């Protein structure tokens, strides 16, 4: 049953692709024929008749970003998929908050819908946002104060920080408590938690990050139950089998 459904979906996709290509070929054939028979006047008429209306759909987080300017000129050529790909690349370059653009082409109504996809901030990077790909971009309208604030003194690339924090965030029990991430002069990463605990992580590494975070959660829970909570948890000696906890009030 699943195989039959998969084949049916593939057939539908192939039919849609064939229709799009046929329409583009028909437009191109009409253009060539007109040029041969009537010259430039036919070309102008052909372009005018088949120039689509482009409806740009923006999410709330991108309101005010002049994305529509990219589609204002040469609208006729947006029937061709390659033109849309290049326009998308230019938009991502001009506006880092844009993750991508998806085009819905309707030849019958002579209309193209451009759905602009925003980047979703993973953390606050100083006064901007950073997503899980390590791309830093201006934050649009929204309530982002609940996201962890990352401020680093050492020179670390956003991409490497993002990879590390991605691994840490795989333990939601820990990541949901993080309010800030910063570092000390030695390059040790420090996490501030909602409970008031500061976690001295040490140097960022990806391989064992989620394992450390999972073990740390169990240690912090035990400290809460028996020590009244922890003011500091030190993970720098984790590879030696130790997590050092300083109880609150000490």
TIFI-689093 format. One record per atom (N, C-alpha, C): atom name; x, y, z; residue number from 1. Coordinates in Angstrom, 2 decimals. Each point is the difference from the previous one (the first is absolute). Layout:
BEGIN
   site        c1        c2        c3   pos
     CA         X         Y         Z   NUM
...
This chain:
BEGIN
   site        c1        c2        c3   pos
      N      0.83     -1.20      0.00     1
     CA     -0.83      1.20      0.00     1
      C      0.87      1.25      0.00     1
      N      1.02      0.01      0.84     2
     CA      0.90      1.16      0.09     2
      C      0.77      0.18     -1.31     2
      N      0.42     -1.14     -0.61     3
     CA      0.73      0.06     -1.26     3
      C     -0.88      0.56     -1.11     3
      N     -1.29     -0.44     -0.01     4
     CA     -0.94      0.48     -1.01     4
      C     -0.22      1.50      0.15     4
      N     -0.13      0.46      1.24     5
     CA     -0.20      1.44      0.24     5
      C      1.23      0.79     -0.45     5
      N      1.20     -0.54      0.30     6
     CA      1.24      0.67     -0.40     6
      C      0.09      0.13     -1.52     6
      N     -0.37     -1.10     -0.72     7
     CA      0.06      0.04     -1.46     7
      C     -1.01      1.01     -0.55     7
      N     -1.19      0.06      0.65     8
     CA     -1.02      0.95     -0.44     8
      C      0.47      1.43      0.19     8
      N      0.66      0.28      1.14     9
     CA      0.52      1.35      0.26     9
      C      1.09      0.37     -1.00     9
      N      0.87     -1.00     -0.31    10
     CA      1.07      0.26     -0.96    10
      C     -0.59      0.30     -1.38    10
      N     -1.06     -0.72     -0.38    11
     CA     -0.65      0.22     -1.29    11
      C     -0.60      1.40     -0.07    11
      N     -0.65      0.43      1.10    12
     CA     -0.57      1.35      0.04    12
      C      1.08      1.05     -0.16    12
      N      1.14     -0.19      0.71    13
     CA      1.09      0.96     -0.08    13
      C      0.57      0.05     -1.41    13
      N      0.12     -1.16     -0.65    14
     CA      0.51     -0.03     -1.37    14
      C     -0.93      0.72     -0.96    14
      N     -1.32     -0.18      0.21    15
     CA     -0.99      0.67     -0.86    15
      C      0.07      1.51      0.17    15
      N      0.12      0.45      1.28    16
     CA      0.10      1.44      0.25    16
      C      1.26      0.58     -0.66    16
      N      1.12     -0.72      0.14    17
     CA      1.24      0.46     -0.61    17
      C     -0.12      0.09     -1.52    17
      N     -0.66     -0.99     -0.59    18
     CA     -0.19     -0.02     -1.44    18
      C     -0.85      1.18     -0.46    18
      N     -1.06      0.30      0.76    19
     CA     -0.87      1.12     -0.36    19
      C      0.74      1.32      0.06    19
      N      0.82      0.18      1.05    20
     CA      0.76      1.25      0.13    20
      C      0.97      0.15     -1.15    20
      N      0.71     -1.07     -0.30    21
     CA      0.97      0.07     -1.09    21
      C     -0.70      0.24     -1.34    21
      N     -1.15     -0.61     -0.19    22
     CA     -0.74      0.18     -1.24    22
      C     -0.44      1.44     -0.15    22
      N     -0.47      0.59      1.10    23
     CA     -0.44      1.39     -0.05    23
      C      1.16      0.93     -0.34    23
      N      1.16     -0.23      0.63    24
     CA      1.17      0.83     -0.28    24
      C      0.44     -0.16     -1.45    24
      N     -0.02     -1.23     -0.50    25
     CA      0.37     -0.23     -1.40    25
      C     -0.98      0.66     -0.95    25
      N     -1.29     -0.02      0.37    26
     CA     -1.02      0.64     -0.83    26
      C      0.24      1.51     -0.06    26
      N      0.34      0.60      1.16    27
     CA      0.30      1.42      0.02    27
      C      1.21      0.32     -0.88    27
      N      1.04     -0.83      0.14    28
     CA      1.21      0.22     -0.79    28
      C     -0.28     -0.17     -1.49    28
      N     -0.79     -1.02     -0.35    29
     CA     -0.32     -0.25     -1.41    29
      C     -0.80      1.17     -0.57    29
      N     -0.94      0.51      0.80    30
     CA     -0.79      1.14     -0.46    30
      C      0.86      1.21     -0.24    30
      N      0.97      0.19      0.89    31
     CA      0.91      1.13     -0.16    31
      C      0.82     -0.12     -1.29    31
      N      0.57     -1.19     -0.23    32
     CA      0.82     -0.20     -1.19    32
      C     -0.83      0.16     -1.26    32
      N     -1.20     -0.57     -0.02    33
     CA     -0.87      0.09     -1.17    33
      C     -0.38      1.45     -0.29    33
      N     -0.30      0.73      1.05    34
     CA     -0.38      1.39     -0.17    34
      C      1.14      0.84     -0.53    34
      N      1.21     -0.27      0.47    35
     CA      1.15      0.75     -0.46    35
      C      0.24     -0.25     -1.49    35
      N     -0.24     -1.25     -0.42    36
     CA      0.21     -0.34     -1.40    36
      C     -1.03      0.68     -0.88    36
      N     -1.25      0.05      0.46    37
     CA     -1.09      0.48     -0.84    37
      C     -0.27      1.48      0.11    37
      N      0.13      0.57      1.22    38
     CA     -0.42      1.38      0.19    38
      C      1.05      0.88      0.65    38
      N      1.08     -0.57      0.48    39
     CA      1.08      0.81      0.53    39
      C     -0.27      0.55      1.37    39
      N      0.57      1.17      0.28    40
     CA      0.01      0.59      1.34    40
      C     -1.38      0.31      0.52    40
      N     -0.94      0.38     -0.87    41
     CA     -1.35      0.35      0.47    41
      C     -0.67     -1.21      0.63    41
      N      0.22     -1.16     -0.57    42
     CA     -0.58     -1.22      0.58    42
      C      0.63     -0.29      1.36    42
      N      1.31      0.19      0.09    43
     CA      0.69     -0.26      1.26    43
      C     -0.55      0.88      1.13    43
      N     -0.17      1.28     -0.30    44
     CA     -0.52      0.92      1.02    44
      C     -1.40     -0.42      0.44    44
      N     -0.82     -0.38     -0.96    45
     CA     -1.38     -0.42      0.33    45
      C      0.03     -1.30      0.80    45
      N      0.85     -0.92     -0.42    46
     CA      0.07     -1.31      0.67    46
      C      0.42      0.17      1.46    46
      N      1.04      0.81      0.23    47
     CA      0.47      0.23      1.36    47
      C     -1.07      0.69      0.84    47
      N     -0.67      1.00     -0.60    48
     CA     -1.02      0.74      0.74    48
      C     -1.15     -0.93      0.43    48
      N     -0.42     -0.86     -0.88    49
     CA     -1.14     -0.89      0.29    49
      C      0.36     -1.05      1.04    49
      N      1.24     -0.49     -0.06    50
     CA      0.39     -1.13      0.85    50
      C      0.86      0.41      1.19    50
      N      0.14      1.30      0.26    51
     CA      0.71      0.43      1.20    51
      C     -0.89     -0.24      1.22    51
      N      0.46     -0.79      0.95    52
     CA     -0.87     -0.38      1.11    52
      C     -0.09      1.07      1.09    52
      N     -1.07     -0.06      0.75    53
     CA     -0.06      0.72      1.26    53
      C      0.74     -0.83      1.04    53
      N      0.89      0.64      0.73    54
     CA      0.76     -0.72      1.03    54
      C     -0.47      0.46      1.37    54
      N     -0.59     -0.93      0.72    55
     CA     -0.55      0.27      1.34    55
      C      1.01     -0.50      1.04    55
      N      0.62      0.92      0.72    56
     CA      1.03     -0.35      0.97    56
      C     -0.64     -0.19      1.38    56
      N      0.14     -1.18      0.56    57
     CA     -0.54     -0.31      1.32    57
      C      1.13      0.07      1.03    57
      N     -0.12      0.96      0.92    58
     CA      1.02      0.18      1.03    58
      C     -0.53     -0.39      1.37    58
      N      0.79     -0.72      0.81    59
     CA     -0.39     -0.26      1.40    59
      C      0.13      1.28      0.82    59
      N     -0.60      0.01      1.17    60
     CA      0.03      1.19      0.85    60
      C      1.41      0.45      0.35    60
      N      0.91     -0.96      0.14    61
     CA      1.37      0.34      0.41    61
      C      0.78      0.72     -1.09    61
      N     -0.52      0.01     -1.23    62
     CA      0.69      0.68     -1.10    62
      C     -0.76      1.23     -0.51    62
      N     -1.06      0.37      0.71    63
     CA     -0.77      1.18     -0.40    63
      C      0.92      1.23      0.06    63
      N     -0.02      0.78     -1.07    64
     CA      0.86      1.18     -0.07    64
      C      1.28     -0.24     -0.77    64
      N      0.37     -1.26     -0.22    65
     CA      1.20     -0.31     -0.79    65
      C     -0.38      0.12     -1.49    65
      N      0.69      0.83     -0.78    66
     CA     -0.41      0.26     -1.39    66
      C      0.29     -1.16     -0.94    66
      N     -0.56     -1.14      0.31    67
     CA      0.24     -1.19     -0.81    67
      C     -0.64      0.13     -1.38    67
      N     -1.18      0.64     -0.06    68
     CA     -0.75      0.06     -1.25    68
      C      0.77      0.69     -1.12    68
      N      0.98      0.84      0.34    69
     CA      0.78      0.70     -1.02    69
      C      0.69     -0.98     -0.94    69
      N      0.37     -1.15      0.52    70
     CA      0.72     -0.99     -0.80    70
      C     -0.86     -0.53     -1.14    70
      N     -1.33      0.07      0.16    71
     CA     -0.91     -0.58     -1.00    71
      C     -0.68      1.06     -0.86    71
      N      0.37      1.27      0.20    72
     CA     -0.71      1.09     -0.67    72
      C      0.32      0.08     -1.49    72
      N      1.21     -0.36     -0.38    73
     CA      0.41      0.10     -1.40    73
      C      0.21     -1.38     -0.61    73
      N     -0.08     -0.06     -1.30    74
     CA      0.22     -1.25     -0.76    74
      C     -0.93     -1.11      0.49    74
      N     -1.24      0.33      0.27    75
     CA     -0.93     -1.00      0.56    75
      C     -0.27     -1.14     -0.98    75
      N      0.04      0.29     -1.28    76
     CA     -0.29     -1.03     -0.99    76
      C      0.92     -1.21      0.16    76
      N      1.27      0.28      0.30    77
     CA      0.99     -1.08      0.04    77
      C     -0.13     -0.88      1.24    77
      N     -0.84      0.40      0.96    78
     CA     -0.18     -0.83      1.19    78
      C     -0.79     -1.28     -0.30    78
      N     -0.50     -0.12     -1.22    79
     CA     -0.59     -1.29     -0.39    79
      C      1.08     -1.07     -0.04    79
      N      1.23      0.40     -0.22    80
     CA      1.11     -0.95     -0.10    80
      C      0.56     -0.30      1.39    80
      N      0.07     -1.27      0.41    81
     CA      0.47     -0.35      1.35    81
      C      1.38      0.55      0.33    81
      N      0.90      0.04     -0.99    82
     CA      1.36      0.47      0.27    82
      C      0.04      1.45      0.44    82
      N     -0.90      0.83     -0.51    83
     CA     -0.05      1.41      0.39    83
      C     -0.39      0.11      1.47    83
      N     -0.95     -0.82      0.43    84
     CA     -0.43      0.01      1.39    84
      C      1.13     -0.41      0.95    84
      N      0.80     -0.96     -0.43    85
     CA      1.13     -0.45      0.83    85
      C      1.00      1.12      0.19    85
      N      0.29      0.73     -1.07    86
     CA      0.94      1.11      0.10    86
      C     -0.56      1.14      0.85    86
      N     -1.29      0.26     -0.15    87
     CA     -0.63      1.05      0.82    87
      C      0.04     -0.38      1.48    87
      N     -0.22     -1.27      0.29    88
     CA      0.06     -0.47      1.39    88
      C      1.40      0.20      0.58    88
      N      1.02     -0.32     -0.79    89
     CA      1.39      0.16      0.46    89
      C      0.30      1.47      0.27    89
      N     -0.48      0.90     -0.85    90
     CA      0.23      1.43      0.22    90
      C     -0.70      0.48      1.26    90
      N     -1.22     -0.49      0.24    91
     CA     -0.73      0.40      1.20    91
      C      0.72     -0.46      1.26    91
      N      0.50     -1.23      0.01    92
     CA      0.71     -0.50      1.17    92
      C      1.26      0.82      0.26    92
      N      0.63      0.45     -1.08    93
     CA      1.21      0.80      0.16    93
      C     -0.34      1.39      0.54    93
      N     -1.04      0.62     -0.52    94
     CA     -0.39      1.35      0.42    94
      C     -0.62      0.02      1.39    94
      N     -0.83     -1.03      0.26    95
     CA     -0.75     -0.04      1.25    95
      C      0.26     -1.35      0.69    95
      N      0.98     -0.07      0.91    96
     CA      0.33     -1.28      0.65    96
      C     -1.17     -0.62      0.76    96
      N     -1.02      0.80      0.35    97
     CA     -1.16     -0.55      0.72    97
      C     -0.87     -0.87     -0.90    97
      N      0.25      0.04     -1.32    98
     CA     -0.75     -0.84     -0.95    98
      C      0.70     -1.35     -0.13    98
      N     -0.72     -1.05      0.27    99
     CA      0.56     -1.36     -0.13    99
      C     -0.19     -0.55     -1.41    99
      N     -1.14      0.29     -0.61   100
     CA     -0.26     -0.51     -1.33   100
      C     -1.28      0.57     -0.58   100
      N     -0.24     -0.29     -1.28   101
     CA     -1.22      0.44     -0.69   101
      C     -0.55     -1.19     -0.77   101
      N     -1.29     -0.22      0.14   102
     CA     -0.67     -1.08     -0.73   102
      C     -1.00      0.61     -0.98   102
      N      0.06     -0.41     -1.26   103
     CA     -0.84      0.57     -1.05   103
      C     -1.12     -0.97     -0.38   103
      N     -1.23      0.52      0.01   104
     CA     -1.15     -0.75     -0.51   104
      C     -0.43      0.67     -1.30   104
      N      0.23     -0.65     -1.14   105
     CA     -0.28      0.58     -1.31   105
      C     -1.35     -0.50     -0.52   105
      N     -0.87      0.93     -0.33   106
     CA     -1.33     -0.34     -0.52   106
      C     -0.11      0.61     -1.39   106
      N      0.26     -0.81     -1.03   107
     CA     -0.02      0.51     -1.37   107
      C     -1.41      0.41     -0.43   107
      N     -0.99     -0.71      0.50   108
     CA     -1.38      0.27     -0.42   108
      C     -0.44      1.39      0.42   108
      N      0.32      0.39      1.22   109
     CA     -0.41      1.33      0.50   109
      C      1.09      1.05     -0.20   109
      N      1.11     -0.40     -0.64   110
     CA      1.11      0.93     -0.26   110
      C      0.48      0.65      1.30   110
      N      0.24     -0.86      1.00   111
     CA      0.33      0.51      1.33   111
      C      1.06     -0.90      0.64   111
      N      0.93      0.64      0.70   112
     CA      1.03     -0.72      0.75   112
      C     -0.05      0.45      1.45   112
      N     -0.06     -0.95      0.92   113
     CA      0.05      0.31      1.42   113
      C      1.40     -0.32      0.51   113
      N      0.66      1.01      0.57   114
     CA      1.34     -0.17      0.57   114
      C     -0.14     -0.03      1.52   114
      N      0.19     -1.16      0.59   115
     CA     -0.12     -0.17      1.45   115
      C      1.40      0.09      0.62   115
      N      0.22      1.06      0.75   116
     CA      1.31      0.24      0.58   116
      C      0.07     -0.65      1.38   116
      N      1.01     -0.84      0.18   117
     CA      0.20     -0.72      1.27   117
      C      1.04      0.72      0.85   117
      N     -0.33      0.35      1.24   118
     CA      0.97      0.70      0.85   118
      C      0.92     -0.98      0.72   118
      N      1.11      0.51      0.45   119
     CA      0.86     -0.78      0.88   119
      C     -0.59      0.04      1.41   119
      N      0.14     -1.08      0.71   120
     CA     -0.52     -0.08      1.37   120
      C      1.15      0.11      0.98   120
      N      0.01      1.03      0.85   121
     CA      1.12      0.16      0.93   121
      C      0.04     -1.12      1.04   121
      N      1.19     -0.48      0.24   122
     CA      0.26     -1.07      0.95   122
      C      0.46      0.59      1.34   122
      N      0.82      1.05     -0.13   123
     CA      0.48      0.77      1.16   123
      C      0.10      1.45     -0.43   123
      N      0.13      0.88      0.97   124
     CA      0.32      1.40     -0.28   124
      C      1.53      0.14     -0.03   124
      N      0.49      0.56     -1.08   125
     CA      1.44      0.21     -0.17   125
      C      0.25      1.50      0.12   125
      N      0.40      0.42      1.19   126
     CA      0.10      1.43      0.31   126
      C     -1.37      0.65     -0.25   126
      N     -0.08      0.95     -0.95   127
     CA     -1.28      0.66     -0.25   127
      C     -0.71     -0.56     -1.24   127
      N      0.45     -1.16     -0.47   128
     CA     -0.60     -0.64     -1.17   128
      C     -0.47     -1.41      0.38   128
      N     -0.37     -0.77     -1.00   129
     CA     -0.38     -1.39      0.23   129
      C      0.94     -0.93     -0.74   129
      N      0.05     -1.25      0.40   130
     CA      0.80     -1.00     -0.70   130
      C     -0.82     -1.28     -0.08   130
      N     -0.05     -0.59     -1.20   131
     CA     -0.75     -1.25     -0.15   131
      C      0.92     -1.20      0.16   131
      N     -0.57     -1.19     -0.18   132
     CA      0.77     -1.22      0.23   132
      C      1.05     -0.26     -1.09   132
      N     -0.05      0.78     -1.08   133
     CA      1.03     -0.10     -1.04   133
      C      1.17      0.92      0.29   133
      N     -0.09      0.78      1.09   134
     CA      1.07      0.92      0.34   134
      C     -0.06      1.32     -0.75   134
      N     -1.15      0.30     -0.62   135
     CA     -0.17      1.26     -0.73   135
      C     -0.52      1.07      0.97   135
      N      0.68      1.13      0.03   136
     CA     -0.39      1.12      0.86   136
      C     -0.82      0.99     -0.84   136
      N     -1.11      0.47      0.53   137
     CA     -0.90      0.87     -0.76   137
      C     -0.76      0.92      0.94   137
      N     -0.47      1.14     -0.51   138
     CA     -0.78      0.92      0.84   138
      C     -1.31     -0.66      0.44   138
      N     -0.38      0.25      1.23   139
     CA     -1.26     -0.55      0.51   139
      C     -1.16      0.91     -0.38   139
      N     -1.04     -0.60     -0.57   140
     CA     -1.20      0.75     -0.34   140
      C     -0.95      0.05      1.18   140
      N     -1.24      0.46     -0.25   141
     CA     -0.98      0.07      1.08   141
      C     -0.22     -1.38      0.62   141
      N     -0.13     -0.02      1.29   142
     CA     -0.22     -1.27      0.70   142
      C      0.50      0.09      1.43   142
      N     -0.36     -1.00      0.77   143
     CA      0.44     -0.05      1.40   143
      C      1.17     -0.98      0.10   143
      N      1.22      0.56     -0.06   144
     CA      1.18     -0.84     -0.02   144
      C      0.75      0.01      1.34   144
      N     -0.54      0.70      0.99   145
     CA      0.73      0.13      1.27   145
      C      0.16     -1.33      0.72   145
      N     -0.82     -1.00     -0.36   146
     CA      0.10     -1.30      0.66   146
      C      1.15     -0.83     -0.55   146
      N      0.59      0.42     -1.11   147
     CA      1.12     -0.75     -0.58   147
      C      1.29      0.28      0.77   147
      N      0.88     -0.99      0.13   148
     CA      1.28      0.24      0.67   148
      C      0.80      1.09     -0.70   148
      N      0.66      0.84      0.79   149
     CA      0.83      1.07     -0.53   149
      C      1.46     -0.46     -0.02   149
      N      0.62      0.03     -1.17   150
     CA      1.39     -0.42     -0.16   150
      C      0.88      1.23     -0.15   150
      N      0.95      0.16      0.91   151
     CA      0.98      1.10     -0.09   151
      C      1.38     -0.59      0.31   151
      N      0.86      0.01     -0.99   152
     CA      1.32     -0.62      0.13   152
      C      1.10      1.03     -0.18   152
      N      1.00     -0.05      0.87   153
     CA      1.14      0.90     -0.10   153
      C      1.05     -0.56     -0.96   153
      N      0.16     -1.31     -0.01   154
     CA      1.00     -0.62     -0.87   154
      C     -0.51     -0.04     -1.44   154
      N      0.94     -0.14     -0.92   155
     CA     -0.35     -0.01     -1.42   155
      C     -0.40     -1.42     -0.42   155
      N     -1.31     -0.24     -0.02   156
     CA     -0.54     -1.30     -0.41   156
      C     -1.04      0.26     -1.07   156
      N      0.04     -0.76     -1.07   157
     CA     -0.93      0.23     -1.10   157
      C     -1.42     -0.42      0.40   157
      N     -1.01      0.74     -0.48   158
     CA     -1.39     -0.38      0.29   158
      C     -0.32     -1.43     -0.41   158
      N      0.57     -0.46     -1.12   159
     CA     -0.29     -1.35     -0.48   159
      C      0.47     -1.06      0.99   159
      N      1.21      0.17      0.56   160
     CA      0.51     -1.00      0.95   160
      C     -0.78      0.05      1.30   160
      N     -0.39      1.21      0.44   161
     CA     -0.81      0.11      1.21   161
      C     -1.36     -0.67     -0.21   161
      N     -0.58      0.22     -1.17   162
     CA     -1.30     -0.60     -0.31   162
      C      0.06     -1.52      0.04   162
      N      1.06     -0.58     -0.58   163
     CA      0.13     -1.46      0.01   163
      C      0.09     -0.53      1.43   163
      N      0.76      0.69      0.83   164
     CA      0.14     -0.42      1.39   164
      C     -1.34      0.11      0.75   164
      N     -0.65      1.15     -0.12   165
     CA     -1.27      0.20      0.72   165
      C     -1.10     -0.92     -0.52   165
      N      0.08     -0.36     -1.27   166
     CA     -0.95     -0.97     -0.54   166
      C      0.09     -1.32      0.75   166
      N      1.22     -0.43      0.28   167
     CA      0.19     -1.25      0.74   167
      C     -0.52      0.12      1.43   167
      N      0.29      1.14      0.63   168
     CA     -0.47      0.21      1.38   168
      C     -1.53      0.00      0.04   168
      N     -0.62      0.62     -0.98   169
     CA     -1.47      0.14      0.01   169
      C     -0.72     -1.32     -0.23   169
      N      0.74     -1.06     -0.32   170
     CA     -0.65     -1.31     -0.17   170
      C     -0.48     -0.57      1.33   170
      N      0.36      0.67      1.09   171
     CA     -0.51     -0.37      1.32   171
      C     -0.92      1.13      0.46   171
      N     -1.29     -0.06     -0.38   172
     CA     -0.92      1.10      0.29   172
      C     -0.11      0.32      1.49   172
      N      0.16     -1.01      0.85   173
     CA     -0.09      0.22      1.44   173
      C      1.04      1.02      0.46   173
      N      1.16     -0.03     -0.64   174
     CA      1.03      0.98      0.33   174
      C     -0.17      1.29     -0.79   174
      N     -0.18     -0.12     -1.32   175
     CA     -0.03      1.18     -0.86   175
      C     -1.15      0.95      0.35   175
      N     -1.12     -0.54      0.45   176
     CA     -1.15      0.85      0.33   176
      C      0.28      0.90      1.20   176
      N      1.04     -0.30      0.78   177
     CA      0.35      0.81      1.16   177
      C      1.05      1.07     -0.31   177
      N      0.61     -0.07     -1.19   178
     CA      1.11      0.91     -0.33   178
      C     -0.54      1.39     -0.33   178
      N      0.54      1.01      0.67   179
     CA     -0.37      1.39     -0.28   179
      C      1.11      0.76     -0.71   179
      N      1.25     -0.41      0.21   180
     CA      1.11      0.72     -0.61   180
      C      1.19     -0.94     -0.18   180
      N      0.81      0.29     -1.01   181
     CA      1.24     -0.74     -0.27   181
      C      1.09      1.05     -0.20   181
      N      1.10     -0.11      0.76   182
     CA      1.12      0.92     -0.15   182
      C      1.29     -0.77      0.27   182
      N      1.11      0.70      0.09   183
     CA      1.28     -0.68      0.20   183
      C      0.88      0.81      0.94   183
      N      1.06     -0.65      0.47   184
     CA      0.97      0.69      0.85   184
      C      1.29      0.21     -0.80   184
      N      0.98      0.71      0.54   185
     CA      1.23      0.29     -0.75   185
      C      0.76     -1.25     -0.46   185
      N     -0.23     -1.15      0.65   186
     CA      0.70     -1.23     -0.38   186
      C     -0.71     -0.73     -1.14   186
      N     -1.16      0.49     -0.41   187
     CA     -0.74     -0.65     -1.08   187
      C     -0.98     -1.05      0.49   187
      N     -0.20     -0.09      1.32   188
     CA     -1.01     -0.92      0.53   188
      C     -1.40      0.56     -0.25   188
      N     -0.89     -0.85     -0.48   189
     CA     -1.39      0.43     -0.20   189
      C     -0.75     -0.10      1.33   189
      N     -0.84      1.01      0.25   190
     CA     -0.79      0.06      1.23   190
      C     -1.47      0.10     -0.38   190
      N     -0.83     -0.79      0.69   191
     CA     -1.44      0.03     -0.20   191
      C     -0.68      0.52      1.26   191
      N     -0.85      1.01     -0.15   192
     CA     -0.82      0.47      1.11   192
      C     -1.39     -0.64     -0.10   192
      N     -0.47     -0.57      1.11   193
     CA     -1.28     -0.69      0.01   193
      C     -1.06      0.81      0.75   193
      N     -1.24     -0.32     -0.28   194
     CA     -1.12      0.68      0.66   194
      C      0.03     -0.18      1.51   194
      N      0.59     -1.08      0.47   195
     CA      0.06     -0.28      1.44   195
      C      1.05      0.84      0.72   195
      N      0.80      0.75     -0.75   196
     CA      1.09      0.76      0.60   196
      C      1.32     -0.73     -0.03   196
      N     -0.01     -1.25     -0.46   197
     CA      1.23     -0.79     -0.10   197
      C      0.83      0.47     -1.19   197
      N      1.31      0.09      0.20   198
     CA      0.90      0.25     -1.12   198
      C      0.77     -1.28     -0.29   198
      N     -0.05     -0.42     -1.27   199
     CA      0.69     -1.22     -0.42   199
      C      1.31      0.39     -0.68   199
      N      1.10     -0.47      0.55   200
     CA      1.32      0.20     -0.63   200
      C      0.23     -1.21     -0.89   200
      N     -0.22      0.18     -1.29   201
     CA      0.04     -1.13     -0.93   201
      C      1.43     -0.37     -0.37   201
      N      0.84      0.97     -0.16   202
     CA      1.33     -0.24     -0.54   202
      C      0.02      0.35     -1.47   202
      N      0.95     -0.52     -0.72   203
     CA      0.09      0.29     -1.43   203
      C     -1.14     -0.70     -0.74   203
      N     -0.58      0.69     -0.98   204
     CA     -1.11     -0.61     -0.74   204
      C      0.47     -1.14     -0.89   204
      N     -0.69     -1.11      0.06   205
     CA      0.27     -1.14     -0.88   205
      C     -1.34     -0.66     -0.33   205
      N     -0.07     -0.59     -1.16   206
     CA     -1.28     -0.53     -0.48   206
      C     -0.24     -1.46      0.35   206
      N      1.08     -0.79      0.04   207
     CA     -0.16     -1.45      0.08   207
      C     -0.77     -0.46      1.23   207
      N      0.33      0.57      1.16   208
     CA     -0.63     -0.49      1.23   208
      C     -0.92      1.04      0.64   208
      N     -0.37      1.04     -0.75   209
     CA     -0.77      1.10      0.58   209
      C     -1.35     -0.47      0.55   209
      N     -0.73     -0.79     -0.77   210
     CA     -1.32     -0.44      0.46   210
      C      0.13     -0.98      1.17   210
      N      1.07     -0.81      0.01   211
     CA      0.23     -0.92      1.12   211
      C      0.27      0.78      1.28   211
      N      0.84      1.03     -0.11   212
     CA      0.29      0.84      1.16   212
      C     -1.27      0.65      0.53   212
      N     -0.80      0.56     -0.90   213
     CA     -1.22      0.70      0.41   213
      C     -0.96     -0.95      0.70   213
      N     -0.11     -1.23     -0.50   214
     CA     -0.89     -0.98      0.63   214
      C      0.46     -0.36      1.40   214
      N      1.29     -0.24      0.16   215
     CA      0.54     -0.33      1.32   215
      C     -0.12      1.19      0.95   215
      N      0.22      1.19     -0.53   216
     CA     -0.11      1.20      0.83   216
      C     -1.41      0.17      0.55   216
      N     -1.00     -0.29     -0.80   217
     CA     -1.39      0.12      0.46   217
      C     -0.24     -0.89      1.22   217
      N      0.52     -1.23     -0.04   218
     CA     -0.20     -0.91      1.12   218
      C      0.73      0.50      1.25   218
      N      1.19      0.56     -0.19   219
     CA      0.76      0.53      1.14   219
      C     -0.71      1.20      0.60   219
      N     -0.49      0.89     -0.84   220
     CA     -0.70      1.20      0.50   220
      C     -1.29     -0.37      0.71   220
      N     -0.70     -1.01     -0.50   221
     CA     -1.22     -0.46      0.67   221
      C      0.33     -0.54      1.39   221
      N      1.09     -0.77      0.08   222
     CA      0.42     -0.55      1.29   222
      C      0.41      1.13      0.96   222
      N      0.68      1.02     -0.54   223
     CA      0.41      1.13      0.84   223
      C     -1.22      0.76      0.52   223
      N     -1.01      0.11     -0.84   224
     CA     -1.24      0.67      0.43   224
      C     -0.69     -0.77      1.11   224
      N      0.01     -1.33     -0.13   225
     CA     -0.69     -0.84      0.98   225
      C      0.74     -0.06      1.34   225
      N      1.33      0.01     -0.02   226
     CA      0.75     -0.26      1.23   226
      C      0.86      1.16      0.50   226
      N      0.27      0.99     -0.87   227
     CA      0.88      1.09      0.40   227
      C     -0.68      1.38     -0.06   227
      N     -1.26      0.00     -0.35   228
     CA     -0.70      1.27     -0.13   228
      C      0.34      0.74     -1.27   228
      N      0.58     -0.70     -0.99   229
     CA      0.35      0.61     -1.27   229
      C      1.49      0.23     -0.13   229
      N      0.43      0.38     -1.19   230
     CA      1.43      0.21     -0.28   230
      C      0.20      1.42     -0.51   230
      N      1.04      0.65      0.50   231
     CA      0.34      1.33     -0.52   231
      C      0.94     -0.13     -1.20   231
      N      0.86     -1.02      0.02   232
     CA      0.94     -0.24     -1.10   232
      C      0.08     -1.50     -0.25   232
      N      0.03     -0.36     -1.27   233
     CA      0.27     -1.38     -0.41   233
      C      1.14      0.02     -0.99   233
      N      1.08     -0.69      0.28   234
     CA      1.22      0.05     -0.81   234
      C      0.16     -1.32     -0.76   234
      N     -0.02      0.12     -1.34   235
     CA      0.12     -1.19     -0.86   235
      C      1.41     -0.20     -0.57   235
      N      0.94      0.81      0.41   236
     CA      1.33     -0.08     -0.61   236
      C      0.72     -1.31      0.29   236
      N     -0.46     -0.73      1.03   237
     CA      0.65     -1.27      0.34   237
      C     -0.91     -1.19     -0.33   237
      N     -0.90      0.23     -0.94   238
     CA     -0.97     -1.05     -0.37   238
      C      0.70     -1.25     -0.51   238
      N      1.06      0.20     -0.79   239
     CA      0.70     -1.16     -0.58   239
      C      0.69     -0.84      1.07   239
      N      0.17      0.57      1.20   240
     CA      0.56     -0.76      1.13   240
      C     -1.10     -0.62      0.84   240
      N     -1.25      0.15     -0.46   241
     CA     -1.12     -0.59      0.73   241
      C     -0.53      0.87      1.12   241
      N      0.29      1.33     -0.06   242
     CA     -0.43      0.89      1.08   242
      C     -0.77      1.19     -0.54   242
      N     -1.07      0.36      0.71   243
     CA     -0.69      1.27     -0.17   243
      C      0.01      0.65      1.37   243
      N      0.69      1.12      0.13   244
     CA      0.15      0.67      1.30   244
      C     -1.15      0.98      0.21   244
      N     -0.68     -0.15      1.11   245
     CA     -1.16      0.83      0.32   245
      C      0.26      0.82      1.25   245
      N     -0.27      1.28     -0.05   246
     CA      0.07      0.84      1.19   246
      C     -1.43      0.30      0.45   246
      N     -0.40     -0.43      1.17   247
     CA     -1.37      0.23      0.47   247
      C     -0.29      1.49      0.17   247
      N     -1.24      0.37     -0.13   248
     CA     -0.39      1.39      0.21   248
      C      0.27      0.40      1.45   248
      N      0.43      1.25      0.16   249
     CA      0.30      0.49      1.34   249
      C      1.42     -0.22      0.42   249
      N      0.79     -0.64     -0.85   250
     CA      1.41     -0.22      0.35   250
      C      0.93      0.77     -0.93   250
